[in-house]
């Protein structure tokens, strides 16, 4: 389920809260990306302002 939610956002930044849906009989509950809260957005904006310049200039590990 998580994969299908994120398929349209490949190469983009996404923000959400990881959670689990309802399990079908005989299966595990699927992982889902739920809506981010206002607090999540504020923390993400703070993190991006502080760390994004160093993350985007880092060389890939390969």
DODOTOR-972639 format. One record per residue (C-alpha): residue number from 1; x, y, z. Coordinates in steps of 0.02 Angstrom, whole numbers, plus 50000, padded with zeros to 5 digits. Layout:
N
+------+-------+-------+-------+
| miza |    px |    py |    pz |
+------+-------+-------+-------+
|  NUM |     X |     Y |     Z |
...
+------+-------+-------+-------+
end
This chain:
62
+------+-------+-------+-------+
| miza |    px |    py |    pz |
+------+-------+-------+-------+
|    1 | 50000 | 50000 | 50000 |
|    2 | 50141 | 50121 | 50045 |
|    3 | 50225 | 50088 | 49877 |
|    4 | 50067 | 50130 | 49781 |
|    5 | 50044 | 50290 | 49882 |
|    6 | 50220 | 50349 | 49843 |
|    7 | 50234 | 50291 | 49661 |
|    8 | 50183 | 50462 | 49592 |
|    9 | 50311 | 50552 | 49700 |
|   10 | 50472 | 50467 | 49645 |
|   11 | 50613 | 50594 | 49650 |
|   12 | 50512 | 50716 | 49755 |
|   13 | 50509 | 50754 | 49940 |
|   14 | 50357 | 50691 | 50034 |
|   15 | 50302 | 50721 | 50212 |
|   16 | 50183 | 50613 | 50310 |
|   17 | 50162 | 50509 | 50464 |
|   18 | 50193 | 50322 | 50448 |
|   19 | 50051 | 50213 | 50508 |
|   20 | 49966 | 50047 | 50478 |
|   21 | 49799 | 50010 | 50400 |
|   22 | 49680 | 49868 | 50433 |
|   23 | 49741 | 49691 | 50404 |
|   24 | 49646 | 49576 | 50286 |
|   25 | 49615 | 49399 | 50349 |
|   26 | 49778 | 49302 | 50346 |
|   27 | 49883 | 49456 | 50302 |
|   28 | 49983 | 49585 | 50398 |
|   29 | 49918 | 49762 | 50413 |
|   30 | 49984 | 49870 | 50270 |
|   31 | 50099 | 50017 | 50302 |
|   32 | 50023 | 50184 | 50251 |
|   33 | 50079 | 50364 | 50240 |
|   34 | 49953 | 50469 | 50335 |
|   35 | 49934 | 50657 | 50325 |
|   36 | 50066 | 50758 | 50414 |
|   37 | 50009 | 50863 | 50562 |
|   38 | 50044 | 51049 | 50575 |
|   39 | 50180 | 51007 | 50702 |
|   40 | 50258 | 50884 | 50578 |
|   41 | 50262 | 51020 | 50444 |
|   42 | 50342 | 51146 | 50562 |
|   43 | 50477 | 51021 | 50613 |
|   44 | 50510 | 50972 | 50433 |
|   45 | 50528 | 51154 | 50380 |
|   46 | 50650 | 51183 | 50523 |
|   47 | 50751 | 51029 | 50474 |
|   48 | 50757 | 51080 | 50290 |
|   49 | 50814 | 51256 | 50334 |
|   50 | 50953 | 51187 | 50444 |
|   51 | 51013 | 51032 | 50350 |
|   52 | 50956 | 51038 | 50168 |
|   53 | 51105 | 51140 | 50104 |
|   54 | 51228 | 51010 | 50171 |
|   55 | 51125 | 50861 | 50114 |
|   56 | 51103 | 50922 | 49935 |
|   57 | 51290 | 50958 | 49914 |
|   58 | 51347 | 50789 | 49981 |
|   59 | 51414 | 50665 | 49855 |
|   60 | 51315 | 50505 | 49827 |
|   61 | 51388 | 50349 | 49911 |
|   62 | 51417 | 50259 | 49746 |
+------+-------+-------+-------+
end
